[in-house]
């Protein structure tokens, strides 16, 4: 699972030290937070 999440974070441009898309909740698992009430999301860099 860690390998898959690492690869997915890399593709999304998500920083593991300060995750935005995929967060690891200790004792719970992985969490993908919902957008805020205004629908704001961080833009993913184009490659």
mmCIF entry with sequence, helices, sheets and N, C-alpha, C, O atoms, coordinates in Angstrom:
data_MODEL
# 
_entry.id   MODEL 
# 
_entity.id                         1 
_entity.type                       polymer 
_entity.pdbx_number_of_molecules   1 
# 
_entity_poly.entity_id                      1 
_entity_poly.type                           'polypeptide(L)' 
_entity_poly.nstd_linkage                   no 
_entity_poly.nstd_monomer                   no 
_entity_poly.pdbx_seq_one_letter_code       
;(UNK)(UNK)(UNK)(UNK)(UNK)(UNK)(UNK)(UNK)(UNK)(UNK)(UNK)(UNK)(UNK)(UNK)(UNK)(UNK)
(UNK)(UNK)(UNK)(UNK)(UNK)(UNK)(UNK)(UNK)(UNK)(UNK)(UNK)(UNK)(UNK)(UNK)(UNK)(UNK)
(UNK)(UNK)(UNK)(UNK)(UNK)(UNK)(UNK)(UNK)(UNK)(UNK)(UNK)(UNK)(UNK)(UNK)(UNK)
;
_entity_poly.pdbx_seq_one_letter_code_can   XXXXXXXXXXXXXXXXXXXXXXXXXXXXXXXXXXXXXXXXXXXXXXX 
_entity_poly.pdbx_strand_id                 A 
# 
loop_
_entity_poly_seq.entity_id 
_entity_poly_seq.num 
_entity_poly_seq.mon_id 
_entity_poly_seq.hetero 
1 1  UNK n 
1 2  UNK n 
1 3  UNK n 
1 4  UNK n 
1 5  UNK n 
1 6  UNK n 
1 7  UNK n 
1 8  UNK n 
1 9  UNK n 
1 10 UNK n 
1 11 UNK n 
1 12 UNK n 
1 13 UNK n 
1 14 UNK n 
1 15 UNK n 
1 16 UNK n 
1 17 UNK n 
1 18 UNK n 
1 19 UNK n 
1 20 UNK n 
1 21 UNK n 
1 22 UNK n 
1 23 UNK n 
1 24 UNK n 
1 25 UNK n 
1 26 UNK n 
1 27 UNK n 
1 28 UNK n 
1 29 UNK n 
1 30 UNK n 
1 31 UNK n 
1 32 UNK n 
1 33 UNK n 
1 34 UNK n 
1 35 UNK n 
1 36 UNK n 
1 37 UNK n 
1 38 UNK n 
1 39 UNK n 
1 40 UNK n 
1 41 UNK n 
1 42 UNK n 
1 43 UNK n 
1 44 UNK n 
1 45 UNK n 
1 46 UNK n 
1 47 UNK n 
# 
_struct_asym.id          A 
_struct_asym.entity_id   1 
# 
loop_
_struct_conf.conf_type_id 
_struct_conf.id 
_struct_conf.pdbx_PDB_helix_id 
_struct_conf.beg_label_comp_id 
_struct_conf.beg_label_asym_id 
_struct_conf.beg_label_seq_id 
_struct_conf.pdbx_beg_PDB_ins_code 
_struct_conf.end_label_comp_id 
_struct_conf.end_label_asym_id 
_struct_conf.end_label_seq_id 
_struct_conf.pdbx_end_PDB_ins_code 
_struct_conf.beg_auth_comp_id 
_struct_conf.beg_auth_asym_id 
_struct_conf.beg_auth_seq_id 
_struct_conf.end_auth_comp_id 
_struct_conf.end_auth_asym_id 
_struct_conf.end_auth_seq_id 
_struct_conf.pdbx_PDB_helix_class 
_struct_conf.details 
_struct_conf.pdbx_PDB_helix_length 
HELX_P HELX_P1 AA1 UNK A 2  ? UNK A 12 ? UNK A 2  UNK A 12 1 ? 11 
HELX_P HELX_P2 AA2 UNK A 16 ? UNK A 18 ? UNK A 16 UNK A 18 5 ? 3  
# 
_struct_conf_type.id          HELX_P 
_struct_conf_type.criteria    ? 
_struct_conf_type.reference   ? 
# 
_struct_sheet.id               AA1 
_struct_sheet.type             ? 
_struct_sheet.number_strands   2 
_struct_sheet.details          ? 
# 
_struct_sheet_order.sheet_id     AA1 
_struct_sheet_order.range_id_1   1 
_struct_sheet_order.range_id_2   2 
_struct_sheet_order.offset       ? 
_struct_sheet_order.sense        anti-parallel 
# 
loop_
_struct_sheet_range.sheet_id 
_struct_sheet_range.id 
_struct_sheet_range.beg_label_comp_id 
_struct_sheet_range.beg_label_asym_id 
_struct_sheet_range.beg_label_seq_id 
_struct_sheet_range.pdbx_beg_PDB_ins_code 
_struct_sheet_range.end_label_comp_id 
_struct_sheet_range.end_label_asym_id 
_struct_sheet_range.end_label_seq_id 
_struct_sheet_range.pdbx_end_PDB_ins_code 
_struct_sheet_range.beg_auth_comp_id 
_struct_sheet_range.beg_auth_asym_id 
_struct_sheet_range.beg_auth_seq_id 
_struct_sheet_range.end_auth_comp_id 
_struct_sheet_range.end_auth_asym_id 
_struct_sheet_range.end_auth_seq_id 
AA1 1 UNK A 23 ? UNK A 25 ? UNK A 23 UNK A 25 
AA1 2 UNK A 29 ? UNK A 31 ? UNK A 29 UNK A 31 
# 
loop_
_atom_site.group_PDB 
_atom_site.id 
_atom_site.type_symbol 
_atom_site.label_atom_id 
_atom_site.label_alt_id 
_atom_site.label_comp_id 
_atom_site.label_asym_id 
_atom_site.label_entity_id 
_atom_site.label_seq_id 
_atom_site.pdbx_PDB_ins_code 
_atom_site.Cartn_x 
_atom_site.Cartn_y 
_atom_site.Cartn_z 
_atom_site.occupancy 
_atom_site.B_iso_or_equiv 
_atom_site.pdbx_formal_charge 
_atom_site.auth_seq_id 
_atom_site.auth_comp_id 
_atom_site.auth_asym_id 
_atom_site.auth_atom_id 
_atom_site.pdbx_PDB_model_num 
ATOM 1   N N  . UNK A 1 1  ? 0.835   -1.187 0.000   1.00 0.00 ? 1  UNK A N  1 
ATOM 2   C CA . UNK A 1 1  ? 0.000   0.000  0.000   1.00 0.00 ? 1  UNK A CA 1 
ATOM 3   C C  . UNK A 1 1  ? 0.880   1.253  0.000   1.00 0.00 ? 1  UNK A C  1 
ATOM 4   O O  . UNK A 1 1  ? 0.597   2.208  -0.722  1.00 0.00 ? 1  UNK A O  1 
ATOM 5   N N  . UNK A 1 2  ? 1.943   1.252  0.804   1.00 0.00 ? 2  UNK A N  1 
ATOM 6   C CA . UNK A 1 2  ? 2.825   2.429  0.856   1.00 0.00 ? 2  UNK A CA 1 
ATOM 7   C C  . UNK A 1 2  ? 3.414   2.765  -0.506  1.00 0.00 ? 2  UNK A C  1 
ATOM 8   O O  . UNK A 1 2  ? 3.492   3.932  -0.890  1.00 0.00 ? 2  UNK A O  1 
ATOM 9   N N  . UNK A 1 3  ? 3.831   1.721  -1.240  1.00 0.00 ? 3  UNK A N  1 
ATOM 10  C CA . UNK A 1 3  ? 4.410   1.947  -2.564  1.00 0.00 ? 3  UNK A CA 1 
ATOM 11  C C  . UNK A 1 3  ? 3.386   2.581  -3.496  1.00 0.00 ? 3  UNK A C  1 
ATOM 12  O O  . UNK A 1 3  ? 3.706   3.523  -4.221  1.00 0.00 ? 3  UNK A O  1 
ATOM 13  N N  . UNK A 1 4  ? 2.167   2.075  -3.482  1.00 0.00 ? 4  UNK A N  1 
ATOM 14  C CA . UNK A 1 4  ? 1.106   2.620  -4.322  1.00 0.00 ? 4  UNK A CA 1 
ATOM 15  C C  . UNK A 1 4  ? 0.829   4.081  -3.964  1.00 0.00 ? 4  UNK A C  1 
ATOM 16  O O  . UNK A 1 4  ? 0.705   4.927  -4.850  1.00 0.00 ? 4  UNK A O  1 
ATOM 17  N N  . UNK A 1 5  ? 0.733   4.378  -2.662  1.00 0.00 ? 5  UNK A N  1 
ATOM 18  C CA . UNK A 1 5  ? 0.458   5.748  -2.218  1.00 0.00 ? 5  UNK A CA 1 
ATOM 19  C C  . UNK A 1 5  ? 1.617   6.663  -2.603  1.00 0.00 ? 5  UNK A C  1 
ATOM 20  O O  . UNK A 1 5  ? 1.388   7.796  -3.026  1.00 0.00 ? 5  UNK A O  1 
ATOM 21  N N  . UNK A 1 6  ? 2.856   6.193  -2.466  1.00 0.00 ? 6  UNK A N  1 
ATOM 22  C CA . UNK A 1 6  ? 4.020   7.001  -2.854  1.00 0.00 ? 6  UNK A CA 1 
ATOM 23  C C  . UNK A 1 6  ? 3.964   7.339  -4.344  1.00 0.00 ? 6  UNK A C  1 
ATOM 24  O O  . UNK A 1 6  ? 4.201   8.484  -4.730  1.00 0.00 ? 6  UNK A O  1 
ATOM 25  N N  . UNK A 1 7  ? 3.654   6.350  -5.176  1.00 0.00 ? 7  UNK A N  1 
ATOM 26  C CA . UNK A 1 7  ? 3.564   6.587  -6.621  1.00 0.00 ? 7  UNK A CA 1 
ATOM 27  C C  . UNK A 1 7  ? 2.414   7.534  -6.954  1.00 0.00 ? 7  UNK A C  1 
ATOM 28  O O  . UNK A 1 7  ? 2.551   8.415  -7.803  1.00 0.00 ? 7  UNK A O  1 
ATOM 29  N N  . UNK A 1 8  ? 1.294   7.349  -6.287  1.00 0.00 ? 8  UNK A N  1 
ATOM 30  C CA . UNK A 1 8  ? 0.139   8.212  -6.524  1.00 0.00 ? 8  UNK A CA 1 
ATOM 31  C C  . UNK A 1 8  ? 0.437   9.649  -6.112  1.00 0.00 ? 8  UNK A C  1 
ATOM 32  O O  . UNK A 1 8  ? 0.084   10.584 -6.829  1.00 0.00 ? 8  UNK A O  1 
ATOM 33  N N  . UNK A 1 9  ? 1.087   9.833  -4.958  1.00 0.00 ? 9  UNK A N  1 
ATOM 34  C CA . UNK A 1 9  ? 1.472   11.180 -4.521  1.00 0.00 ? 9  UNK A CA 1 
ATOM 35  C C  . UNK A 1 9  ? 2.407   11.830 -5.531  1.00 0.00 ? 9  UNK A C  1 
ATOM 36  O O  . UNK A 1 9  ? 2.272   13.015 -5.836  1.00 0.00 ? 9  UNK A O  1 
ATOM 37  N N  . UNK A 1 10 ? 3.351   11.056 -6.046  1.00 0.00 ? 10 UNK A N  1 
ATOM 38  C CA . UNK A 1 10 ? 4.296   11.587 -7.034  1.00 0.00 ? 10 UNK A CA 1 
ATOM 39  C C  . UNK A 1 10 ? 3.548   12.068 -8.274  1.00 0.00 ? 10 UNK A C  1 
ATOM 40  O O  . UNK A 1 10 ? 3.846   13.141 -8.799  1.00 0.00 ? 10 UNK A O  1 
ATOM 41  N N  . UNK A 1 11 ? 2.588   11.288 -8.743  1.00 0.00 ? 11 UNK A N  1 
ATOM 42  C CA . UNK A 1 11 ? 1.816   11.680 -9.933  1.00 0.00 ? 11 UNK A CA 1 
ATOM 43  C C  . UNK A 1 11 ? 0.949   12.907 -9.683  1.00 0.00 ? 11 UNK A C  1 
ATOM 44  O O  . UNK A 1 11 ? 0.743   13.722 -10.583 1.00 0.00 ? 11 UNK A O  1 
ATOM 45  N N  . UNK A 1 12 ? 0.440   13.039 -8.457  1.00 0.00 ? 12 UNK A N  1 
ATOM 46  C CA . UNK A 1 12 ? -0.399  14.192 -8.108  1.00 0.00 ? 12 UNK A CA 1 
ATOM 47  C C  . UNK A 1 12 ? 0.419   15.428 -7.755  1.00 0.00 ? 12 UNK A C  1 
ATOM 48  O O  . UNK A 1 12 ? -0.123  16.530 -7.683  1.00 0.00 ? 12 UNK A O  1 
ATOM 49  N N  . UNK A 1 13 ? 1.728   15.250 -7.533  1.00 0.00 ? 13 UNK A N  1 
ATOM 50  C CA . UNK A 1 13 ? 2.559   16.374 -7.111  1.00 0.00 ? 13 UNK A CA 1 
ATOM 51  C C  . UNK A 1 13 ? 2.343   16.708 -5.648  1.00 0.00 ? 13 UNK A C  1 
ATOM 52  O O  . UNK A 1 13 ? 2.537   17.850 -5.231  1.00 0.00 ? 13 UNK A O  1 
ATOM 53  N N  . UNK A 1 14 ? 1.941   15.716 -4.870  1.00 0.00 ? 14 UNK A N  1 
ATOM 54  C CA . UNK A 1 14 ? 1.646   15.908 -3.452  1.00 0.00 ? 14 UNK A CA 1 
ATOM 55  C C  . UNK A 1 14 ? 2.916   15.705 -2.629  1.00 0.00 ? 14 UNK A C  1 
ATOM 56  O O  . UNK A 1 14 ? 3.609   14.704 -2.809  1.00 0.00 ? 14 UNK A O  1 
ATOM 57  N N  . UNK A 1 15 ? 3.227   16.626 -1.742  1.00 0.00 ? 15 UNK A N  1 
ATOM 58  C CA . UNK A 1 15 ? 4.418   16.560 -0.900  1.00 0.00 ? 15 UNK A CA 1 
ATOM 59  C C  . UNK A 1 15 ? 4.139   15.668 0.307   1.00 0.00 ? 15 UNK A C  1 
ATOM 60  O O  . UNK A 1 15 ? 3.237   15.972 1.088   1.00 0.00 ? 15 UNK A O  1 
ATOM 61  N N  . UNK A 1 16 ? 4.889   14.567 0.485   1.00 0.00 ? 16 UNK A N  1 
ATOM 62  C CA . UNK A 1 16 ? 4.637   13.683 1.625   1.00 0.00 ? 16 UNK A CA 1 
ATOM 63  C C  . UNK A 1 16 ? 4.860   14.361 2.977   1.00 0.00 ? 16 UNK A C  1 
ATOM 64  O O  . UNK A 1 16 ? 4.242   13.971 3.968   1.00 0.00 ? 16 UNK A O  1 
ATOM 65  N N  . UNK A 1 17 ? 5.730   15.365 3.031   1.00 0.00 ? 17 UNK A N  1 
ATOM 66  C CA . UNK A 1 17 ? 5.983   16.077 4.286   1.00 0.00 ? 17 UNK A CA 1 
ATOM 67  C C  . UNK A 1 17 ? 4.821   17.001 4.651   1.00 0.00 ? 17 UNK A C  1 
ATOM 68  O O  . UNK A 1 17 ? 4.582   17.270 5.829   1.00 0.00 ? 17 UNK A O  1 
ATOM 69  N N  . UNK A 1 18 ? 4.102   17.484 3.640   1.00 0.00 ? 18 UNK A N  1 
ATOM 70  C CA . UNK A 1 18 ? 2.956   18.371 3.863   1.00 0.00 ? 18 UNK A CA 1 
ATOM 71  C C  . UNK A 1 18 ? 1.852   17.974 2.879   1.00 0.00 ? 18 UNK A C  1 
ATOM 72  O O  . UNK A 1 18 ? 1.564   18.719 1.943   1.00 0.00 ? 18 UNK A O  1 
ATOM 73  N N  . UNK A 1 19 ? 1.234   16.807 3.083   1.00 0.00 ? 19 UNK A N  1 
ATOM 74  C CA . UNK A 1 19 ? 0.282   16.285 2.101   1.00 0.00 ? 19 UNK A CA 1 
ATOM 75  C C  . UNK A 1 19 ? -0.993  17.111 1.989   1.00 0.00 ? 19 UNK A C  1 
ATOM 76  O O  . UNK A 1 19 ? -1.495  17.660 2.969   1.00 0.00 ? 19 UNK A O  1 
ATOM 77  N N  . UNK A 1 20 ? -1.491  17.180 0.777   1.00 0.00 ? 20 UNK A N  1 
ATOM 78  C CA . UNK A 1 20 ? -2.740  17.886 0.514   1.00 0.00 ? 20 UNK A CA 1 
ATOM 79  C C  . UNK A 1 20 ? -3.824  16.900 0.078   1.00 0.00 ? 20 UNK A C  1 
ATOM 80  O O  . UNK A 1 20 ? -4.943  16.942 0.588   1.00 0.00 ? 20 UNK A O  1 
ATOM 81  N N  . UNK A 1 21 ? -3.499  16.024 -0.854  1.00 0.00 ? 21 UNK A N  1 
ATOM 82  C CA . UNK A 1 21 ? -4.488  15.110 -1.422  1.00 0.00 ? 21 UNK A CA 1 
ATOM 83  C C  . UNK A 1 21 ? -4.655  13.818 -0.627  1.00 0.00 ? 21 UNK A C  1 
ATOM 84  O O  . UNK A 1 21 ? -5.778  13.358 -0.419  1.00 0.00 ? 21 UNK A O  1 
ATOM 85  N N  . UNK A 1 22 ? -3.547  13.234 -0.184  1.00 0.00 ? 22 UNK A N  1 
ATOM 86  C CA . UNK A 1 22 ? -3.600  11.955 0.519   1.00 0.00 ? 22 UNK A CA 1 
ATOM 87  C C  . UNK A 1 22 ? -2.919  12.119 1.865   1.00 0.00 ? 22 UNK A C  1 
ATOM 88  O O  . UNK A 1 22 ? -1.716  12.370 1.934   1.00 0.00 ? 22 UNK A O  1 
ATOM 89  N N  . UNK A 1 23 ? -3.685  11.978 2.926   1.00 0.00 ? 23 UNK A N  1 
ATOM 90  C CA . UNK A 1 23 ? -3.143  12.133 4.276   1.00 0.00 ? 23 UNK A CA 1 
ATOM 91  C C  . UNK A 1 23 ? -3.160  10.790 4.985   1.00 0.00 ? 23 UNK A C  1 
ATOM 92  O O  . UNK A 1 23 ? -4.086  9.996  4.818   1.00 0.00 ? 23 UNK A O  1 
ATOM 93  N N  . UNK A 1 24 ? -2.127  10.545 5.777   1.00 0.00 ? 24 UNK A N  1 
ATOM 94  C CA . UNK A 1 24 ? -2.048  9.326  6.563   1.00 0.00 ? 24 UNK A CA 1 
ATOM 95  C C  . UNK A 1 24 ? -2.472  9.642  7.986   1.00 0.00 ? 24 UNK A C  1 
ATOM 96  O O  . UNK A 1 24 ? -1.801  10.401 8.684   1.00 0.00 ? 24 UNK A O  1 
ATOM 97  N N  . UNK A 1 25 ? -3.577  9.065  8.412   1.00 0.00 ? 25 UNK A N  1 
ATOM 98  C CA . UNK A 1 25 ? -4.075  9.243  9.774   1.00 0.00 ? 25 UNK A CA 1 
ATOM 99  C C  . UNK A 1 25 ? -3.585  8.047  10.585  1.00 0.00 ? 25 UNK A C  1 
ATOM 100 O O  . UNK A 1 25 ? -4.042  6.922  10.383  1.00 0.00 ? 25 UNK A O  1 
ATOM 101 N N  . UNK A 1 26 ? -2.658  8.293  11.498  1.00 0.00 ? 26 UNK A N  1 
ATOM 102 C CA . UNK A 1 26 ? -2.082  7.205  12.281  1.00 0.00 ? 26 UNK A CA 1 
ATOM 103 C C  . UNK A 1 26 ? -3.171  6.446  13.043  1.00 0.00 ? 26 UNK A C  1 
ATOM 104 O O  . UNK A 1 26 ? -4.000  7.045  13.729  1.00 0.00 ? 26 UNK A O  1 
ATOM 105 N N  . UNK A 1 27 ? -3.153  5.130  12.911  1.00 0.00 ? 27 UNK A N  1 
ATOM 106 C CA . UNK A 1 27 ? -4.134  4.288  13.583  1.00 0.00 ? 27 UNK A CA 1 
ATOM 107 C C  . UNK A 1 27 ? -5.468  4.196  12.862  1.00 0.00 ? 27 UNK A C  1 
ATOM 108 O O  . UNK A 1 27 ? -6.346  3.439  13.274  1.00 0.00 ? 27 UNK A O  1 
ATOM 109 N N  . UNK A 1 28 ? -5.628  4.967  11.782  1.00 0.00 ? 28 UNK A N  1 
ATOM 110 C CA . UNK A 1 28 ? -6.889  4.979  11.040  1.00 0.00 ? 28 UNK A CA 1 
ATOM 111 C C  . UNK A 1 28 ? -6.669  4.489  9.618   1.00 0.00 ? 28 UNK A C  1 
ATOM 112 O O  . UNK A 1 28 ? -7.361  3.579  9.162   1.00 0.00 ? 28 UNK A O  1 
ATOM 113 N N  . UNK A 1 29 ? -5.716  5.081  8.916   1.00 0.00 ? 29 UNK A N  1 
ATOM 114 C CA . UNK A 1 29 ? -5.434  4.734  7.532   1.00 0.00 ? 29 UNK A CA 1 
ATOM 115 C C  . UNK A 1 29 ? -5.228  5.989  6.711   1.00 0.00 ? 29 UNK A C  1 
ATOM 116 O O  . UNK A 1 29 ? -4.855  7.035  7.242   1.00 0.00 ? 29 UNK A O  1 
ATOM 117 N N  . UNK A 1 30 ? -5.469  5.885  5.422   1.00 0.00 ? 30 UNK A N  1 
ATOM 118 C CA . UNK A 1 30 ? -5.290  7.020  4.520   1.00 0.00 ? 30 UNK A CA 1 
ATOM 119 C C  . UNK A 1 30 ? -6.603  7.748  4.343   1.00 0.00 ? 30 UNK A C  1 
ATOM 120 O O  . UNK A 1 30 ? -7.678  7.151  4.389   1.00 0.00 ? 30 UNK A O  1 
ATOM 121 N N  . UNK A 1 31 ? -6.496  9.046  4.141   1.00 0.00 ? 31 UNK A N  1 
ATOM 122 C CA . UNK A 1 31 ? -7.689  9.877  3.994   1.00 0.00 ? 31 UNK A CA 1 
ATOM 123 C C  . UNK A 1 31 ? -7.466  10.862 2.850   1.00 0.00 ? 31 UNK A C  1 
ATOM 124 O O  . UNK A 1 31 ? -6.388  11.441 2.715   1.00 0.00 ? 31 UNK A O  1 
ATOM 125 N N  . UNK A 1 32 ? -8.488  11.042 2.038   1.00 0.00 ? 32 UNK A N  1 
ATOM 126 C CA . UNK A 1 32 ? -8.459  12.041 0.971   1.00 0.00 ? 32 UNK A CA 1 
ATOM 127 C C  . UNK A 1 32 ? -9.488  13.096 1.343   1.00 0.00 ? 32 UNK A C  1 
ATOM 128 O O  . UNK A 1 32 ? -10.688 12.871 1.185   1.00 0.00 ? 32 UNK A O  1 
ATOM 129 N N  . UNK A 1 33 ? -9.032  14.257 1.840   1.00 0.00 ? 33 UNK A N  1 
ATOM 130 C CA . UNK A 1 33 ? -9.972  15.283 2.299   1.00 0.00 ? 33 UNK A CA 1 
ATOM 131 C C  . UNK A 1 33 ? -10.835 15.831 1.164   1.00 0.00 ? 33 UNK A C  1 
ATOM 132 O O  . UNK A 1 33 ? -10.391 15.942 0.022   1.00 0.00 ? 33 UNK A O  1 
ATOM 133 N N  . UNK A 1 34 ? -12.062 16.165 1.503   1.00 0.00 ? 34 UNK A N  1 
ATOM 134 C CA . UNK A 1 34 ? -12.994 16.753 0.536   1.00 0.00 ? 34 UNK A CA 1 
ATOM 135 C C  . UNK A 1 34 ? -12.632 18.213 0.303   1.00 0.00 ? 34 UNK A C  1 
ATOM 136 O O  . UNK A 1 34 ? -12.036 18.843 1.176   1.00 0.00 ? 34 UNK A O  1 
ATOM 137 N N  . UNK A 1 35 ? -12.981 18.764 -0.864  1.00 0.00 ? 35 UNK A N  1 
ATOM 138 C CA . UNK A 1 35 ? -12.755 20.197 -1.103  1.00 0.00 ? 35 UNK A CA 1 
ATOM 139 C C  . UNK A 1 35 ? -13.528 21.027 -0.085  1.00 0.00 ? 35 UNK A C  1 
ATOM 140 O O  . UNK A 1 35 ? -14.514 20.563 0.486   1.00 0.00 ? 35 UNK A O  1 
ATOM 141 N N  . UNK A 1 36 ? -13.071 22.261 0.136   1.00 0.00 ? 36 UNK A N  1 
ATOM 142 C CA . UNK A 1 36 ? -13.786 23.122 1.082   1.00 0.00 ? 36 UNK A CA 1 
ATOM 143 C C  . UNK A 1 36 ? -15.164 23.483 0.521   1.00 0.00 ? 36 UNK A C  1 
ATOM 144 O O  . UNK A 1 36 ? -15.497 23.102 -0.601  1.00 0.00 ? 36 UNK A O  1 
ATOM 145 N N  . UNK A 1 37 ? -15.943 24.197 1.281   1.00 0.00 ? 37 UNK A N  1 
ATOM 146 C CA . UNK A 1 37 ? -17.325 24.483 0.899   1.00 0.00 ? 37 UNK A CA 1 
ATOM 147 C C  . UNK A 1 37 ? -17.451 25.294 -0.382  1.00 0.00 ? 37 UNK A C  1 
ATOM 148 O O  . UNK A 1 37 ? -18.518 25.313 -0.996  1.00 0.00 ? 37 UNK A O  1 
ATOM 149 N N  . UNK A 1 38 ? -16.370 25.970 -0.798  1.00 0.00 ? 38 UNK A N  1 
ATOM 150 C CA . UNK A 1 38 ? -16.404 26.762 -2.028  1.00 0.00 ? 38 UNK A CA 1 
ATOM 151 C C  . UNK A 1 38 ? -15.893 25.967 -3.220  1.00 0.00 ? 38 UNK A C  1 
ATOM 152 O O  . UNK A 1 38 ? -15.860 26.472 -4.342  1.00 0.00 ? 38 UNK A O  1 
ATOM 153 N N  . UNK A 1 39 ? -15.493 24.719 -2.976  1.00 0.00 ? 39 UNK A N  1 
ATOM 154 C CA . UNK A 1 39 ? -15.009 23.874 -4.054  1.00 0.00 ? 39 UNK A CA 1 
ATOM 155 C C  . UNK A 1 39 ? -13.568 24.136 -4.424  1.00 0.00 ? 39 UNK A C  1 
ATOM 156 O O  . UNK A 1 39 ? -13.112 23.689 -5.477  1.00 0.00 ? 39 UNK A O  1 
ATOM 157 N N  . UNK A 1 40 ? -12.833 24.855 -3.576  1.00 0.00 ? 40 UNK A N  1 
ATOM 158 C CA . UNK A 1 40 ? -11.445 25.168 -3.880  1.00 0.00 ? 40 UNK A CA 1 
ATOM 159 C C  . UNK A 1 40 ? -10.573 23.928 -3.768  1.00 0.00 ? 40 UNK A C  1 
ATOM 160 O O  . UNK A 1 40 ? -10.680 23.153 -2.818  1.00 0.00 ? 40 UNK A O  1 
ATOM 161 N N  . UNK A 1 41 ? -9.724  23.763 -4.745  1.00 0.00 ? 41 UNK A N  1 
ATOM 162 C CA . UNK A 1 41 ? -8.710  22.713 -4.705  1.00 0.00 ? 41 UNK A CA 1 
ATOM 163 C C  . UNK A 1 41 ? -7.419  23.302 -5.244  1.00 0.00 ? 41 UNK A C  1 
ATOM 164 O O  . UNK A 1 41 ? -7.434  24.238 -6.043  1.00 0.00 ? 41 UNK A O  1 
ATOM 165 N N  . UNK A 1 42 ? -6.310  22.748 -4.801  1.00 0.00 ? 42 UNK A N  1 
ATOM 166 C CA . UNK A 1 42 ? -5.018  23.219 -5.282  1.00 0.00 ? 42 UNK A CA 1 
ATOM 167 C C  . UNK A 1 42 ? -4.811  22.725 -6.705  1.00 0.00 ? 42 UNK A C  1 
ATOM 168 O O  . UNK A 1 42 ? -5.129  21.577 -7.019  1.00 0.00 ? 42 UNK A O  1 
ATOM 169 N N  . UNK A 1 43 ? -4.287  23.575 -7.556  1.00 0.00 ? 43 UNK A N  1 
ATOM 170 C CA . UNK A 1 43 ? -4.036  23.188 -8.937  1.00 0.00 ? 43 UNK A CA 1 
ATOM 171 C C  . UNK A 1 43 ? -2.847  22.244 -9.000  1.00 0.00 ? 43 UNK A C  1 
ATOM 172 O O  . UNK A 1 43 ? -1.839  22.446 -8.323  1.00 0.00 ? 43 UNK A O  1 
ATOM 173 N N  . UNK A 1 44 ? -2.980  21.210 -9.823  1.00 0.00 ? 44 UNK A N  1 
ATOM 174 C CA . UNK A 1 44 ? -1.904  20.257 -10.038 1.00 0.00 ? 44 UNK A CA 1 
ATOM 175 C C  . UNK A 1 44 ? -1.037  20.789 -11.163 1.00 0.00 ? 44 UNK A C  1 
ATOM 176 O O  . UNK A 1 44 ? -1.563  21.189 -12.202 1.00 0.00 ? 44 UNK A O  1 
ATOM 177 N N  . UNK A 1 45 ? 0.296   20.806 -10.982 1.00 0.00 ? 45 UNK A N  1 
ATOM 178 C CA . UNK A 1 45 ? 1.166   21.314 -12.039 1.00 0.00 ? 45 UNK A CA 1 
ATOM 179 C C  . UNK A 1 45 ? 1.050   20.474 -13.306 1.00 0.00 ? 45 UNK A C  1 
ATOM 180 O O  . UNK A 1 45 ? 0.969   19.248 -13.242 1.00 0.00 ? 45 UNK A O  1 
ATOM 181 N N  . UNK A 1 46 ? 1.043   21.127 -14.432 1.00 0.00 ? 46 UNK A N  1 
ATOM 182 C CA . UNK A 1 46 ? 0.983   20.452 -15.723 1.00 0.00 ? 46 UNK A CA 1 
ATOM 183 C C  . UNK A 1 46 ? 2.344   19.856 -16.042 1.00 0.00 ? 46 UNK A C  1 
ATOM 184 O O  . UNK A 1 46 ? 3.374   20.484 -15.798 1.00 0.00 ? 46 UNK A O  1 
ATOM 185 N N  . UNK A 1 47 ? 2.349   18.639 -16.590 1.00 0.00 ? 47 UNK A N  1 
ATOM 186 C CA . UNK A 1 47 ? 3.616   18.019 -16.997 1.00 0.00 ? 47 UNK A CA 1 
ATOM 187 C C  . UNK A 1 47 ? 3.575   17.664 -18.445 1.00 0.00 ? 47 UNK A C  1 
ATOM 188 O O  . UNK A 1 47 ? 4.549   17.132 -18.978 1.00 0.00 ? 47 UNK A O  1 
# 
